[in-house]
Every structure is written in structure tokens, then in C-alpha cells.
Amino acid sequence: MRHSATSSRENEPGTRDTEPRGRRVLPMSRRGLIGAVAACAVVAAGGLAAVTLVGGGHDPGSPAVADGFALRATAAASARSSASGAPAMPQVASSPHVAVMPASASAGGRAAAGRTTPSGSAASSGRAGSSGSAGSSRSAGSSGGAMSSGSPTPTAPVGAGSASCTKPSFSTSAADGMWNQSPYFVSNDMWNASGYSVTQTLYACSSANWYVTATMNNDSGDGAVKTYPNSQRDFNQQISSLTSVTSTFAQTSPDTGIWEDAYDIWINGLATSGSTEIMIWTQNHGQTPSGSVQGTVTFDGRSYTVWKSGSYIAFVANTNFTAATMNLLQFFQWVIGKGWIPSDSTLSQVCYGAELVSTNGVPATFSFSNYSVSAS
């Protein structure tokens, strides 16, 4: 989810903004400054179990607006370090994403304008989402002192209900809502919702088992990714020293709108001028990555088309899959072998979730289970 502010290039089919995300650091709005000061005060008092600091967001039409994003990210990193005892890293709650210009909001129109999508890009049959809906009421948090939203009124979302998370311990409708389940963090991450009509509520039973209900559209036609609800784990380990980086996941997603389920992995820092973002798209529903095709590669019997745009690399599965045990290390080693990142590169963060562009204006539920990631 390499995210940078959306530029006018996103109005051209098949393109994404590729400007460095480091420019998101400044300027900072007054609201962002107040939020940062408040965050520092809370962290100094003993850390946070959940981070829900809300800045002004950023205008997708302006490439230079950050509204305190970097300082909110720093506060989140401090909270993590305080909670886990791990050394502080320049973390972001879950990195900003790259907006994508989809071929069409409808399955039948995905090949428009000469675009291609991976085979099986239409959602697979038998998928069922989780129950729950967007809301804004708030109540006291659950375990770990997390701040969360209350139980909103159901709005009949697309999906048949969550089979695995029936009694959530945490929920949030906050744009920056996050649940600390150290060493994992579950994030609502509505990083680019400002300026669009978006509602989204995340419900979690654990870092491995959670779901989100969102309502948004692509009426503007810009194809902007608006949110990336995800579960994430931070690392600070040199890839060459690792013998294994393994992850499991399972997900169910609705057959509506524009989105993809994907890993978002940061190498050599997070959203900095020297970092690299590696995405692995496991299920694609109408999206097109940034950059150009670099070829195909096969890992564990699955074929991926590789896209690249500067420091953004996307492995897009040519056949969708909804559950797996992933050998992530082989992706990193392949990228190192191509010379795209240095051999002494460091693994910084691994996330898994859904980049959402549109739900066609109806509540839609995306459910995730069995998520884990480990490195040794």
C-alpha cells in the first residue's frame, strides 16, 4: 500500500502517483500539532494500548498536504514501544496507500480501456462476509485498555456474517483507531477517507480474527484507495540474517465494489525516502497496480505478475486465493536478486488487510482470520 497524495495522474487510466511519501511529513496543520502534543503527553504518562489520534487527513488532490500524519505515526510508534518494551522504530500506524485507477466498478467492465486483471479477479463463489456495520458511538475499551467505538445499529451489510468472530472484544469507527495486541496491531486505517463519503467500523476478536464493515463509492471516478483496514506486526531484522519469514491468513470478501486483499510489507523503514514497499495481492476485485509489468514469477506453485513503480513493487496473483501459508522470505530474496533492494536490507513491517476503493455505496463486510507472521 504505498501511499502518497493523489495527483492529477490518477485521472489517467492505469496510472498511480509515484511521488515519494517522505514529503508527507510537512506541512502540519494546527489540528495535527494539537493531536501530536496530546499524543506525547499520553505516551509520557505510560503509553497507549490503542491509538485513535485523528488529524485532518489529506486532500487527495494536493500532493503536499500531510496534516500531522507523520507525528501521529510517531506517537503510535512510541505507544507500541512502551507497550511491548521493544526499541522504538519510525513506525506508521499502517502505511499510506497508493490510489489506484480501476478499470471499472463492475465486474463486466474490468477489461475496459485495454486493461487486464489477473485471472479469477471476480470474487470467488461462496464467499461470506461478517456481520456488523459502521457506527460512531464510543464506549470503554476492552482488554489492554484499548479505546473503541460502541456497538452500532446493524445496517444489513453485504455478507452472511462472521463464522469465527461472533463476539468482538474491540471495535472502532475512528479513522486512526488501533488495537494493541502486542506484538500485533489491528488498525482501522482510514488514511485517505477525508474528502470522500466513507463510513467504516472494525471489529476484532484478536489480531488474527477480525472483520470490517465499510460503505464507500467511486462516484468521483478517481479510483482512490480510501482505507486499508489491516493487522500488522513490526520487525527490525536484516533479511540476510533470516532463515524463515512465514505468514498465514484466511479471508472472505464480498462480490461488490473495487478492492484487493493484500499483504503490505515495508523494507528499510516505513514510508521514508529510502524505504521500499512490497505488496502481495492475494485476491483482486477490479484493481490495477501502479507502474509497469516486469514479468512473472512462481512461488509455491502460484504464479504472480510483478509490477514496479520506483520503490513500489506488487506481486499480483494470477489466480485469486483466499487462504494460505506464505513463505514471504522467497519474495524478498527474489527482489534482492533483481537488484531492486540492497542485500543488507531490513524487514520493517508486515501487514495484511484490504485496500478499499468502493463498495458500490452499500455496506460491505470483509472478514479476516488465522493471520500470523513470524521471522527467525
N, C-alpha and C positions, 0 to 999 in steps of 0.2 A: 504494500500500500504506500508506495512512495507518494507522499502528498506534497504538493506545493500549491500556491494560489493559482486559481484557474486563469488562464489568459485567453485572448481572443482566438488563439489557435484551436481551442476546443470547439469552436464553431465549424471547423473543417472536419469532414468525416475522417475517422480513423486516426486522429491525432490526439496527443495529450501534451500538456505543458511539461517541459523538461527543465525548467529553471531550477537552480539549486535551492534546497529548502533552508539553507542556513540563513537566508535573508528574512526568514520568519521571526528572527529574534527581535527586531526593531521595525517600526516604532511600537511603543507600548501605550495603550490608552490609559486614561485615568482610572477606569474601572479595573483594567488589568493590574495596574500598580497597587490599587487598594486590595485586590484579591491576593496579590503576591505578598504584601505586607502582612495580611491576615494569616496567610498560609505559614509564613515564617514564624509568627507568634505562636501558632498552634503547634508546629513542629518543635519549636524550642521548649514547649511545655511537655513534650513527651511523645510526639509522633502521632500518626493517624492510622486507623485501621481501614478507613475508606476516604477517598479524595473526591470531593464534589465542588471544587472551586470553579466558578463559572466566570469567564471573561467575556469579552464582547464578540468572540468568534471572528471570522474574517470574511470579507467580501470576496466571493469567487471571481468577481470581475476586476479586482485590483491585485496586482502581483506583489505588492509591498506591504500589505496590512497583516499584522500578527496579533494585535490586541492582547499582549501579555501571554501568548501561548507558551513561550519558552520559560517564563517564570513559573507558570502553572506546572509545567513539566518538571522544573527543578524542585518545586515543592513536593510533587508526587514522588520524585526520586528520594528526597530526604525522608519522606514518610516511610518508604519501603526500607531504606537503610536502617531507620530507627526501629522498625517493627521486626526486622529479620536479623539485625546485628551484622549484616554484610557491609562491605565497603561501599561508600556512595559512588554511584555512576551517573553520568549525564543522561539519565533516562527520560523518556517521554511516556506519558500515560499509555498511549498506543499511537504509534506514529501517524502523521498526517498522510492522507492517501492521495493518489493521483486520480483526477477526474477522468472518466472515460467517455468517449462518444460512442454510444451503442448504435448498431445497425438499425434497430427498430425496437419499439416496446413490445411488439407482438412476435410470437414465435415464427409466424409465417413470413415476417418481413426482415428476418435477421440477415439474410443474404443480400439485402438491398445495397446499392451503391458499390457493388463489387466486393463486398466484404465476405469473409469466410469466418466461420466459427468452428470449434472442434466438433468432430462427430459426436452425436449424443448430447448436443448442447441443450436440447429441450430437456426439461426436468424429467427424471425417470418416473415411471408409473409407481403407484403405491406409496408415494411419499405422504407423510402426515406431519403437520406442524404441531405446536404445543398450544395449550390454552393460555389465556391471559390477554391483556390489552394495554394500550397506552393510558397513562393517567398522570396526575400531577400531585396528588395528596402525598404527604410525607408522615412517617411515623418513626419511633425509635428504632435503631438498628438492631440486628441480631448479633450472633456470635462475633467476638472481636471488636465490639463497639462500633460496627460499621453504620454509617448513615445510609438510610434507604427511604424510598418512597413507600407510601401505604398501598393497600390493595385497591386498585381502581375498579370501576364498573366494567364488566366484560362487554366487548363490542363485536362478538361473533367473528373473530379473525379467520382468515383462510387457514385451514389446518384442522386436524382431528383431535388435537390435544396431546400433551406430553405424556408419553408412556413411562418415562424414567424420572422426571422431576415433577411430582404431583404436589409436594408441599415445600415450596421455596423458603429458604431461610433468609434470603436477601432479595430486595427489589429496588430499582431506582429508575426514575424518569429524568434525572439530571443529565445535562449534556456531558459533563465530565464525571458522572457517577462511577465509582470504582469500589470493588470489594477486595480487601486484603485477605487472601488465603495463602499466606507465605508458604512456599516460595512462588506461588502463583498470584495473579491479579486478574479479576474479571471486570471488564471495562465496557460501559455503555458507548463510549467514544463517538458522540455525535459531533465530530470535529468540523464538519462543513455544513451543518444544518441551518446556520444563520442565513437568512435571506430566502429560505425556502419554507414551504408548508410541510413540516415534519413533526410527527409525534413518535416516540419510541420508549418502550419500557423493557428493562431487562429483569429477568427473574432467575435466581440461581439457587440450586441446592448444594452445589460445590463448584470448585474451579473446573472440574471435569464434566459437570452435568448442569446445564443451564439453557435458557431459551430467551428469545427476544421477540416482541411483537412491535412492528413498525408500520406506519402509514405515511406514504410519500408518493410523489409523482414526478414525471419528467416533462411537465407541461411547458417548461421554459425551453425544452429542446436542446439544452447544452450538454446533456449526458453526464452531469457532475455526480461523482460519488459523494454522498452526503453523510454517511455514517459507516463505521466499521466496528460493530459490537464484537468483542473477542475475549478469549482467555489467553494470558501471556505469562511467560517466565523469562527473567533476566539472567544473563550469563556474563562472564568476563574471562573467557578461556581461549587460548590460542588454538586455532583449528589444527595446526600441525601436531599438537600435543595430544589430540583426541584420538581414541580408537573406536568410539561409538557416539553417534548422536541419533537417538531413536525417539520417535513420536507415534502415538496412537490417536485416532479420532473416529468419531461417527457423527453423522448429521442427517437431518431431514429438513427439506426446504420446500416451499410451496411452488406450484407451477403458475406463477404470476409475476409480472414485473421484469425488472432488469437488475441483475446481481451476479456475483460469483462467490462461492465458498472457497477460502484460500488460506494457506499459510502466508504470513508476512514476517520475513526474517531480516534482521539487521546485522550487518557485518561492519566492524571497525567504527562503532559508535552508532548513535541514533539520530537520524535527520540532521547530520552535520555535513559540512562541505567535503569531508573525507570519508564519509560512510557509503556503503553500498546496500541497496535494498534488493532482496531476493524473494520473489513471490512464487508460490506453487499453487496453481489453480486446480482444485480437485473436481469442482463442478461449476460449469459456466452456463449462465442463463441470459445470453444476449449481450455479453461484454466483448470488447476488443482491447487488448493491452496497448500500452504506449510503445512506440519505437517500431522497429522492423524485424522481420523474421531472420534468425541467424542459423536456422537448421532444425533438425530434430534429434532427440536422444532418447534412449530407452533405459529405464531403471526398473529392476524387479519385474520385468515383463510388461511394464506400462510405457507407452510412447508419449512423449511431450514435444510440442512445438516451442522453441525457445525464441523469445522476443527480447530485444535490448534497446534501451534508450539512455545513453550516458551511463550513470551509475545505477540504473534501474534494470533489473533482469527478471523476466517472468517465464516460468515453465508452465505451459498450459496443457493440461491433459487432453489427449486427442479422443479419449473416451471417458466420459464422466464416471467417477466412483464416489461412493458416499461413506465408506468406512475403510480403514486400512491401518497397518503398522508400517510406518515410513522410516526408511534409512536415509536420514537427512544428510549425513556426512558425505555420501556419494555425490550429492548435488554440489556441495561446497568444493569437494576435491575436483569435480569436473570444471567448475568455474575457475578455480586456481589454475588448472591445466590449460585453460584457454588464455590465461594471462590477464583476465579481467579484474582480478584482485590479487594482491601480493601473497606470496607463500606464507608469510608470517601474520596473516590476517587473524583477527579476533572475532569470535562469535559473541554478539552483544544481547540479542533478544530474539525469542521465537514466539510468535502469536498464531492463533488460529481463530477464524471467525468469518463473517460475511461482509463484503463490500456491497452496500446497497445504494442503487441509483433510483429505483422506483418500485412500488408495489401496486402500480396502476390505481393509486388513490384509495385502496381498500386495506384494512388491517391484515397483515400477513405475519405468520409466525415462523421463525427459524429456530430449530432445536438442535442442540449440540450435546454429545455425551461421550464418555470414555476418552476425554482429552488428557494427554500427558506428554511430557518431553523430558528427556534426560541426556546428559552428556558425561562421558568418562574417558 
